[in-house]
Amino acid sequence: MYVVIGATGHTGSVVAEKLLAKGEKVRVVGRDARRLERLKQKGAEAFVADVTDASAMARLPQVSVIQSLGNMGGPVRPDLGLSMIATHDIGAFAAEALSRRDFEGKQRRELLGARDITYTEVAKVVGATIGKPDLTYQQVPPAQLKPALTQMGMSPNMADLLLEMSDALNSGHMRALEPRSAENTTPTTIETFVAEVFVPAYRAKAARA
């Protein structure tokens, strides 16, 4: 049996669904029994527990930033190429690796997304897709960004950790250890992610405003 923790998150749900589709026995763990019900109906054994929410970092805070300020902002350098990856691709890769069972013990695998991309490039893609071709990305000092993050619902500790991680990315202390290859490149491009994930969230929030 496979146990998927954070099974209602963006990554865990993909892992659970793909394993269930392959006929595997799956136990799904999450904090909300109602959100686990969909997986239970597909054959999973549901277990309610208070575990770390795997989707907390995928709540698209840029949606609110763009609508209120008219631009994208964050702590990362605008010219820094990042290996951005869709959570769906992580889940799909994990499910496939688990179903193959071609590994022993604990292993770490790096996945590098479709290509390295800067936030300057991301802003251009987002802007073109939502009808704001002049949309730009601006690096925001941590002292200004932390209050904005906490106002969006992030805990002060989580905000500090996010800013610390961003500083490590900017300095090069946090970086991919593997060169890009066919094995660690995943299919979802930034253009596809923006069109299929970001834009629906952006429009839904605009409709509620």
PyRosetta script that sets phi, psi and omega in degrees:
from pyrosetta import init, pose_from_sequence

init()
pose = pose_from_sequence("MYVVIGATGHTGSVVAEKLLAKGEKVRVVGRDARRLERLKQKGAEAFVADVTDASAMARLPQVSVIQSLGNMGGPVRPDLGLSMIATHDIGAFAAEALSRRDFEGKQRRELLGARDITYTEVAKVVGATIGKPDLTYQQVPPAQLKPALTQMGMSPNMADLLLEMSDALNSGHMRALEPRSAENTTPTTIETFVAEVFVPAYRAKAARA")
pose.set_psi(1, 141.8)
pose.set_omega(1, 174.9)
pose.set_phi(2, -98.6)
pose.set_psi(2, 138.8)
pose.set_omega(2, 175.6)
pose.set_phi(3, -111.8)
pose.set_psi(3, 119.8)
pose.set_omega(3, -179.1)
pose.set_phi(4, -109.8)
pose.set_psi(4, 112.0)
pose.set_omega(4, 178.7)
pose.set_phi(5, -89.7)
pose.set_psi(5, 141.5)
pose.set_omega(5, -175.0)
pose.set_phi(6, 71.1)
pose.set_psi(6, 39.5)
pose.set_omega(6, -170.4)
pose.set_phi(7, -71.7)
pose.set_psi(7, -11.7)
pose.set_omega(7, 177.0)
pose.set_phi(8, -97.1)
pose.set_psi(8, 0.9)
pose.set_omega(8, 178.7)
pose.set_phi(9, -80.1)
pose.set_psi(9, 176.2)
pose.set_omega(9, -176.2)
pose.set_phi(10, -64.0)
pose.set_psi(10, -36.2)
pose.set_omega(10, -179.5)
pose.set_phi(11, -87.7)
pose.set_psi(11, -49.4)
pose.set_omega(11, -176.9)
pose.set_phi(12, -59.7)
pose.set_psi(12, -36.9)
pose.set_omega(12, -179.5)
pose.set_phi(13, -65.2)
pose.set_psi(13, -36.7)
pose.set_omega(13, 178.2)
pose.set_phi(14, -66.7)
pose.set_psi(14, -44.3)
pose.set_omega(14, 178.3)
pose.set_phi(15, -57.6)
pose.set_psi(15, -49.8)
pose.set_omega(15, -177.5)
pose.set_phi(16, -62.1)
pose.set_psi(16, -46.3)
pose.set_omega(16, -177.0)
pose.set_phi(17, -64.8)
pose.set_psi(17, -40.3)
pose.set_omega(17, -178.7)
pose.set_phi(18, -70.6)
pose.set_psi(18, -36.9)
pose.set_omega(18, 176.6)
pose.set_phi(19, -66.7)
pose.set_psi(19, -41.6)
pose.set_omega(19, 177.6)
pose.set_phi(20, -62.4)
pose.set_psi(20, -38.7)
pose.set_omega(20, 179.6)
pose.set_phi(21, -64.7)
pose.set_psi(21, -25.7)
pose.set_omega(21, 177.9)
pose.set_phi(22, -86.6)
pose.set_psi(22, 1.4)
pose.set_omega(22, 178.5)
pose.set_phi(23, 84.8)
pose.set_psi(23, 13.9)
pose.set_omega(23, -179.7)
pose.set_phi(24, -80.1)
pose.set_psi(24, 155.2)
pose.set_omega(24, 173.2)
pose.set_phi(25, -83.5)
pose.set_psi(25, 126.2)
pose.set_omega(25, -173.3)
pose.set_phi(26, -132.3)
pose.set_psi(26, 132.2)
pose.set_omega(26, 170.0)
pose.set_phi(27, -106.9)
pose.set_psi(27, 124.2)
pose.set_omega(27, -178.5)
pose.set_phi(28, -105.3)
pose.set_psi(28, 135.0)
pose.set_omega(28, -176.6)
pose.set_phi(29, -119.1)
pose.set_psi(29, 131.2)
pose.set_omega(29, 178.3)
pose.set_phi(30, -163.9)
pose.set_psi(30, 174.1)
pose.set_omega(30, -176.2)
pose.set_phi(31, -89.8)
pose.set_psi(31, -17.8)
pose.set_omega(31, -173.0)
pose.set_phi(32, -118.6)
pose.set_psi(32, 110.4)
pose.set_omega(32, -178.1)
pose.set_phi(33, -61.0)
pose.set_psi(33, -34.0)
pose.set_omega(33, -179.0)
pose.set_phi(34, -65.6)
pose.set_psi(34, -39.1)
pose.set_omega(34, -179.8)
pose.set_phi(35, -74.6)
pose.set_psi(35, -22.4)
pose.set_omega(35, 176.9)
pose.set_phi(36, -80.2)
pose.set_psi(36, -16.9)
pose.set_omega(36, -173.9)
pose.set_phi(37, -58.8)
pose.set_psi(37, -38.1)
pose.set_omega(37, -178.7)
pose.set_phi(38, -60.7)
pose.set_psi(38, -40.8)
pose.set_omega(38, 178.9)
pose.set_phi(39, -73.0)
pose.set_psi(39, -34.2)
pose.set_omega(39, 177.4)
pose.set_phi(40, -61.8)
pose.set_psi(40, -39.6)
pose.set_omega(40, 179.6)
pose.set_phi(41, -66.5)
pose.set_psi(41, -21.3)
pose.set_omega(41, 178.2)
pose.set_phi(42, -90.0)
pose.set_psi(42, 2.5)
pose.set_omega(42, 175.6)
pose.set_phi(43, 113.4)
pose.set_psi(43, -0.6)
pose.set_omega(43, -179.4)
pose.set_phi(44, -79.1)
pose.set_psi(44, 154.3)
pose.set_omega(44, 171.3)
pose.set_phi(45, -93.3)
pose.set_psi(45, 119.5)
pose.set_omega(45, -174.5)
pose.set_phi(46, -93.6)
pose.set_psi(46, 139.4)
pose.set_omega(46, 177.7)
pose.set_phi(47, -136.6)
pose.set_psi(47, 119.6)
pose.set_omega(47, -178.0)
pose.set_phi(48, -88.9)
pose.set_psi(48, 124.6)
pose.set_omega(48, 178.8)
pose.set_phi(49, -153.5)
pose.set_psi(49, 154.5)
pose.set_omega(49, 179.4)
pose.set_phi(50, -87.6)
pose.set_psi(50, 96.2)
pose.set_omega(50, -178.4)
pose.set_phi(51, -120.8)
pose.set_psi(51, 167.2)
pose.set_omega(51, 178.8)
pose.set_phi(52, -61.1)
pose.set_psi(52, 132.0)
pose.set_omega(52, -177.7)
pose.set_phi(53, -77.8)
pose.set_psi(53, 110.9)
pose.set_omega(53, -176.8)
pose.set_phi(54, -66.9)
pose.set_psi(54, -15.0)
pose.set_omega(54, -176.2)
pose.set_phi(55, -100.1)
pose.set_psi(55, 5.3)
pose.set_omega(55, -173.8)
pose.set_phi(56, -60.6)
pose.set_psi(56, -31.3)
pose.set_omega(56, -178.5)
pose.set_phi(57, -88.4)
pose.set_psi(57, 5.7)
pose.set_omega(57, -175.7)
pose.set_phi(58, -118.9)
pose.set_psi(58, 34.9)
pose.set_omega(58, -175.9)
pose.set_phi(59, -94.9)
pose.set_psi(59, 12.1)
pose.set_omega(59, 173.9)
pose.set_phi(60, 53.8)
pose.set_psi(60, 57.9)
pose.set_omega(60, 177.9)
pose.set_phi(61, -61.8)
pose.set_psi(61, -22.3)
pose.set_omega(61, -179.0)
pose.set_phi(62, -63.4)
pose.set_psi(62, -21.6)
pose.set_omega(62, 177.5)
pose.set_phi(63, -58.0)
pose.set_psi(63, -49.6)
pose.set_omega(63, -179.5)
pose.set_phi(64, -67.3)
pose.set_psi(64, -38.3)
pose.set_omega(64, -178.6)
pose.set_phi(65, -62.7)
pose.set_psi(65, -46.4)
pose.set_omega(65, -178.5)
pose.set_phi(66, -63.2)
pose.set_psi(66, -43.5)
pose.set_omega(66, -175.5)
pose.set_phi(67, -71.4)
pose.set_psi(67, -29.5)
pose.set_omega(67, -177.8)
pose.set_phi(68, -92.1)
pose.set_psi(68, -33.8)
pose.set_omega(68, -174.7)
pose.set_phi(69, -111.0)
pose.set_psi(69, -18.0)
pose.set_omega(69, 179.5)
pose.set_phi(70, 82.4)
pose.set_psi(70, 9.1)
pose.set_omega(70, 175.9)
pose.set_phi(71, -148.4)
pose.set_psi(71, 174.4)
pose.set_omega(71, 174.9)
pose.set_phi(72, -99.8)
pose.set_psi(72, 144.2)
pose.set_omega(72, -179.6)
pose.set_phi(73, -146.1)
pose.set_psi(73, 149.7)
pose.set_omega(73, 178.8)
pose.set_phi(74, -174.5)
pose.set_psi(74, 177.7)
pose.set_omega(74, -175.7)
pose.set_phi(75, -84.9)
pose.set_psi(75, -11.2)
pose.set_omega(75, -174.9)
pose.set_phi(76, -84.3)
pose.set_psi(76, 144.4)
pose.set_omega(76, 178.3)
pose.set_phi(77, -57.0)
pose.set_psi(77, 139.3)
pose.set_omega(77, -178.0)
pose.set_phi(78, -67.9)
pose.set_psi(78, -21.3)
pose.set_omega(78, -176.7)
pose.set_phi(79, -101.4)
pose.set_psi(79, 7.5)
pose.set_omega(79, -176.3)
pose.set_phi(80, -86.4)
pose.set_psi(80, 119.3)
pose.set_omega(80, 177.5)
pose.set_phi(81, -74.3)
pose.set_psi(81, 125.6)
pose.set_omega(81, -177.2)
pose.set_phi(82, -119.9)
pose.set_psi(82, 148.8)
pose.set_omega(82, 177.4)
pose.set_phi(83, -88.0)
pose.set_psi(83, 71.8)
pose.set_omega(83, -178.5)
pose.set_phi(84, -72.4)
pose.set_psi(84, 139.0)
pose.set_omega(84, -175.9)
pose.set_phi(85, -139.6)
pose.set_psi(85, 142.6)
pose.set_omega(85, 177.3)
pose.set_phi(86, -76.8)
pose.set_psi(86, 137.4)
pose.set_omega(86, 179.6)
pose.set_phi(87, -60.2)
pose.set_psi(87, -31.0)
pose.set_omega(87, 177.6)
pose.set_phi(88, -60.0)
pose.set_psi(88, -39.5)
pose.set_omega(88, 179.8)
pose.set_phi(89, -66.6)
pose.set_psi(89, -37.7)
pose.set_omega(89, 177.7)
pose.set_phi(90, -63.2)
pose.set_psi(90, -47.3)
pose.set_omega(90, 180.0)
pose.set_phi(91, -61.4)
pose.set_psi(91, -42.6)
pose.set_omega(91, -179.8)
pose.set_phi(92, -64.2)
pose.set_psi(92, -42.2)
pose.set_omega(92, 179.2)
pose.set_phi(93, -64.6)
pose.set_psi(93, -44.8)
pose.set_omega(93, -178.7)
pose.set_phi(94, -62.3)
pose.set_psi(94, -43.7)
pose.set_omega(94, 180.0)
pose.set_phi(95, -62.6)
pose.set_psi(95, -41.2)
pose.set_omega(95, -179.8)
pose.set_phi(96, -66.2)
pose.set_psi(96, -42.4)
pose.set_omega(96, 179.6)
pose.set_phi(97, -64.8)
pose.set_psi(97, -40.7)
pose.set_omega(97, 179.4)
pose.set_phi(98, -66.2)
pose.set_psi(98, -39.1)
pose.set_omega(98, -178.6)
pose.set_phi(99, -71.6)
pose.set_psi(99, -27.9)
pose.set_omega(99, 178.8)
pose.set_phi(100, -74.2)
pose.set_psi(100, -32.6)
pose.set_omega(100, -178.9)
pose.set_phi(101, 55.8)
pose.set_psi(101, 40.0)
pose.set_omega(101, -178.5)
pose.set_phi(102, -101.4)
pose.set_psi(102, 32.6)
pose.set_omega(102, 178.3)
pose.set_phi(103, -143.8)
pose.set_psi(103, 163.1)
pose.set_omega(103, 178.0)
pose.set_phi(104, -126.6)
pose.set_psi(104, 146.5)
pose.set_omega(104, 176.8)
pose.set_phi(105, 63.8)
pose.set_psi(105, -143.3)
pose.set_omega(105, -179.3)
pose.set_phi(106, -103.7)
pose.set_psi(106, 135.1)
pose.set_omega(106, 177.9)
pose.set_phi(107, -134.3)
pose.set_psi(107, 148.5)
pose.set_omega(107, 175.6)
pose.set_phi(108, -109.8)
pose.set_psi(108, 132.1)
pose.set_omega(108, 176.8)
pose.set_phi(109, -125.0)
pose.set_psi(109, 135.0)
pose.set_omega(109, 176.0)
pose.set_phi(110, -96.5)
pose.set_psi(110, 132.8)
pose.set_omega(110, 173.6)
pose.set_phi(111, -120.5)
pose.set_psi(111, 131.4)
pose.set_omega(111, -169.0)
pose.set_phi(112, -113.1)
pose.set_psi(112, 16.5)
pose.set_omega(112, 178.8)
pose.set_phi(113, 70.4)
pose.set_psi(113, -170.5)
pose.set_omega(113, -177.5)
pose.set_phi(114, -76.0)
pose.set_psi(114, -36.6)
pose.set_omega(114, 178.2)
pose.set_phi(115, -167.1)
pose.set_psi(115, 160.4)
pose.set_omega(115, 173.8)
pose.set_phi(116, -72.7)
pose.set_psi(116, 138.7)
pose.set_omega(116, -176.4)
pose.set_phi(117, -148.0)
pose.set_psi(117, 143.8)
pose.set_omega(117, 179.0)
pose.set_phi(118, -92.0)
pose.set_psi(118, 162.6)
pose.set_omega(118, 176.8)
pose.set_phi(119, -68.6)
pose.set_psi(119, -25.5)
pose.set_omega(119, 174.1)
pose.set_phi(120, -62.0)
pose.set_psi(120, -42.8)
pose.set_omega(120, 177.8)
pose.set_phi(121, -68.5)
pose.set_psi(121, -39.2)
pose.set_omega(121, 179.0)
pose.set_phi(122, -59.8)
pose.set_psi(122, -43.5)
pose.set_omega(122, -179.7)
pose.set_phi(123, -60.1)
pose.set_psi(123, -39.0)
pose.set_omega(123, 178.7)
pose.set_phi(124, -64.5)
pose.set_psi(124, -42.0)
pose.set_omega(124, 179.8)
pose.set_phi(125, -65.9)
pose.set_psi(125, -46.7)
pose.set_omega(125, 180.0)
pose.set_phi(126, -62.1)
pose.set_psi(126, -47.1)
pose.set_omega(126, -178.6)
pose.set_phi(127, -59.7)
pose.set_psi(127, -43.5)
pose.set_omega(127, 179.7)
pose.set_phi(128, -65.3)
pose.set_psi(128, -32.5)
pose.set_omega(128, -176.0)
pose.set_phi(129, -79.5)
pose.set_psi(129, -34.3)
pose.set_omega(129, -177.4)
pose.set_phi(130, -98.0)
pose.set_psi(130, 6.4)
pose.set_omega(130, 177.8)
pose.set_phi(131, 81.9)
pose.set_psi(131, 24.2)
pose.set_omega(131, 176.4)
pose.set_phi(132, -124.5)
pose.set_psi(132, 74.5)
pose.set_omega(132, -173.8)
pose.set_phi(133, -62.9)
pose.set_psi(133, -18.2)
pose.set_omega(133, 179.8)
pose.set_phi(134, -92.3)
pose.set_psi(134, 7.9)
pose.set_omega(134, -179.1)
pose.set_phi(135, -60.5)
pose.set_psi(135, 134.7)
pose.set_omega(135, -179.9)
pose.set_phi(136, -127.4)
pose.set_psi(136, 165.4)
pose.set_omega(136, 174.1)
pose.set_phi(137, -111.3)
pose.set_psi(137, 134.6)
pose.set_omega(137, 178.9)
pose.set_phi(138, -125.0)
pose.set_psi(138, 131.7)
pose.set_omega(138, 174.9)
pose.set_phi(139, -74.1)
pose.set_psi(139, 129.7)
pose.set_omega(139, -175.9)
pose.set_phi(140, -109.5)
pose.set_psi(140, 131.8)
pose.set_omega(140, 177.8)
pose.set_phi(141, -59.7)
pose.set_psi(141, 142.6)
pose.set_omega(141, -178.7)
pose.set_phi(142, -53.9)
pose.set_psi(142, -37.5)
pose.set_omega(142, -178.4)
pose.set_phi(143, -62.8)
pose.set_psi(143, -30.1)
pose.set_omega(143, 177.8)
pose.set_phi(144, -87.0)
pose.set_psi(144, -30.0)
pose.set_omega(144, -174.0)
pose.set_phi(145, -79.0)
pose.set_psi(145, -35.9)
pose.set_omega(145, -176.1)
pose.set_phi(146, -57.7)
pose.set_psi(146, -46.5)
pose.set_omega(146, 177.7)
pose.set_phi(147, -59.7)
pose.set_psi(147, -36.4)
pose.set_omega(147, 179.3)
pose.set_phi(148, -66.0)
pose.set_psi(148, -39.5)
pose.set_omega(148, 179.8)
pose.set_phi(149, -65.5)
pose.set_psi(149, -43.0)
pose.set_omega(149, -179.7)
pose.set_phi(150, -69.1)
pose.set_psi(150, -32.3)
pose.set_omega(150, 177.1)
pose.set_phi(151, -66.8)
pose.set_psi(151, -26.5)
pose.set_omega(151, 177.8)
pose.set_phi(152, -81.5)
pose.set_psi(152, -1.4)
pose.set_omega(152, 176.7)
pose.set_phi(153, 109.2)
pose.set_psi(153, -2.1)
pose.set_omega(153, 179.2)
pose.set_phi(154, -78.2)
pose.set_psi(154, 140.1)
pose.set_omega(154, 178.3)
pose.set_phi(155, -69.7)
pose.set_psi(155, 152.7)
pose.set_omega(155, 178.3)
pose.set_phi(156, -55.8)
pose.set_psi(156, -38.9)
pose.set_omega(156, 180.0)
pose.set_phi(157, -65.5)
pose.set_psi(157, -43.1)
pose.set_omega(157, 178.5)
pose.set_phi(158, -64.9)
pose.set_psi(158, -38.9)
pose.set_omega(158, 177.7)
pose.set_phi(159, -61.7)
pose.set_psi(159, -42.9)
pose.set_omega(159, 178.6)
pose.set_phi(160, -62.4)
pose.set_psi(160, -42.0)
pose.set_omega(160, 179.7)
pose.set_phi(161, -65.5)
pose.set_psi(161, -39.8)
pose.set_omega(161, 178.4)
pose.set_phi(162, -63.8)
pose.set_psi(162, -42.7)
pose.set_omega(162, 179.6)
pose.set_phi(163, -68.1)
pose.set_psi(163, -36.4)
pose.set_omega(163, 177.2)
pose.set_phi(164, -64.8)
pose.set_psi(164, -42.3)
pose.set_omega(164, 177.8)
pose.set_phi(165, -63.6)
pose.set_psi(165, -41.1)
pose.set_omega(165, 179.6)
pose.set_phi(166, -63.6)
pose.set_psi(166, -38.7)
pose.set_omega(166, 177.7)
pose.set_phi(167, -63.9)
pose.set_psi(167, -39.1)
pose.set_omega(167, 178.3)
pose.set_phi(168, -66.1)
pose.set_psi(168, -36.8)
pose.set_omega(168, 176.1)
pose.set_phi(169, -66.1)
pose.set_psi(169, -45.1)
pose.set_omega(169, -178.3)
pose.set_phi(170, -61.8)
pose.set_psi(170, -36.7)
pose.set_omega(170, -176.7)
pose.set_phi(171, -84.9)
pose.set_psi(171, -12.9)
pose.set_omega(171, -178.3)
pose.set_phi(172, 90.4)
pose.set_psi(172, -0.1)
pose.set_omega(172, 178.1)
pose.set_phi(173, -69.3)
pose.set_psi(173, -29.2)
pose.set_omega(173, 175.0)
pose.set_phi(174, -109.0)
pose.set_psi(174, 117.8)
pose.set_omega(174, -178.1)
pose.set_phi(175, -158.9)
pose.set_psi(175, 164.5)
pose.set_omega(175, 177.4)
pose.set_phi(176, -65.6)
pose.set_psi(176, 140.1)
pose.set_omega(176, 180.0)
pose.set_phi(177, -94.3)
pose.set_psi(177, -16.1)
pose.set_omega(177, -179.8)
pose.set_phi(178, -107.4)
pose.set_psi(178, 142.8)
pose.set_omega(178, 171.9)
pose.set_phi(179, -69.0)
pose.set_psi(179, 152.8)
pose.set_omega(179, 179.5)
pose.set_phi(180, -64.9)
pose.set_psi(180, 138.9)
pose.set_omega(180, 179.9)
pose.set_phi(181, -148.4)
pose.set_psi(181, 174.7)
pose.set_omega(181, 177.7)
pose.set_phi(182, -64.0)
pose.set_psi(182, -29.8)
pose.set_omega(182, -177.0)
pose.set_phi(183, -73.3)
pose.set_psi(183, -31.5)
pose.set_omega(183, -177.4)
pose.set_phi(184, -108.4)
pose.set_psi(184, 7.6)
pose.set_omega(184, 175.1)
pose.set_phi(185, -94.3)
pose.set_psi(185, 132.5)
pose.set_omega(185, -176.7)
pose.set_phi(186, -111.1)
pose.set_psi(186, 162.1)
pose.set_omega(186, -166.0)
pose.set_phi(187, -79.7)
pose.set_psi(187, -28.5)
pose.set_omega(187, -171.0)
pose.set_phi(188, -75.6)
pose.set_psi(188, 116.1)
pose.set_omega(188, 179.2)
pose.set_phi(189, -82.3)
pose.set_psi(189, 166.4)
pose.set_omega(189, 177.6)
pose.set_phi(190, -63.5)
pose.set_psi(190, -34.6)
pose.set_omega(190, 178.8)
pose.set_phi(191, -62.8)
pose.set_psi(191, -42.9)
pose.set_omega(191, 179.0)
pose.set_phi(192, -67.5)
pose.set_psi(192, -43.2)
pose.set_omega(192, -179.8)
pose.set_phi(193, -61.6)
pose.set_psi(193, -45.1)
pose.set_omega(193, -179.5)
pose.set_phi(194, -61.8)
pose.set_psi(194, -44.6)
pose.set_omega(194, -177.5)
pose.set_phi(195, -68.1)
pose.set_psi(195, -39.3)
pose.set_omega(195, -172.2)
pose.set_phi(196, -94.8)
pose.set_psi(196, -24.0)
pose.set_omega(196, -175.8)
pose.set_phi(197, -117.5)
pose.set_psi(197, -53.1)
pose.set_omega(197, -174.5)
pose.set_phi(198, -69.0)
pose.set_psi(198, -50.0)
pose.set_omega(198, -175.7)
pose.set_phi(199, -60.3)
pose.set_psi(199, -45.0)
pose.set_omega(199, 176.7)
pose.set_phi(200, -58.2)
pose.set_psi(200, -39.2)
pose.set_omega(200, 178.1)
pose.set_phi(201, -67.1)
pose.set_psi(201, -39.6)
pose.set_omega(201, 179.7)
pose.set_phi(202, -63.2)
pose.set_psi(202, -46.7)
pose.set_omega(202, -178.2)
pose.set_phi(203, -70.0)
pose.set_psi(203, -35.6)
pose.set_omega(203, 178.5)
pose.set_phi(204, -65.0)
pose.set_psi(204, -40.5)
pose.set_omega(204, 178.8)
pose.set_phi(205, -68.2)
pose.set_psi(205, -38.1)
pose.set_omega(205, 178.3)
pose.set_phi(206, -64.2)
pose.set_psi(206, -37.0)
pose.set_omega(206, -179.2)
pose.set_phi(207, -67.8)
pose.set_psi(207, -29.2)
pose.set_omega(207, -179.8)
pose.set_phi(208, -83.6)
pose.set_psi(208, -15.1)
pose.set_omega(208, -175.5)
pose.set_phi(209, -69.8)
pose.dump_pdb("model.pdb")
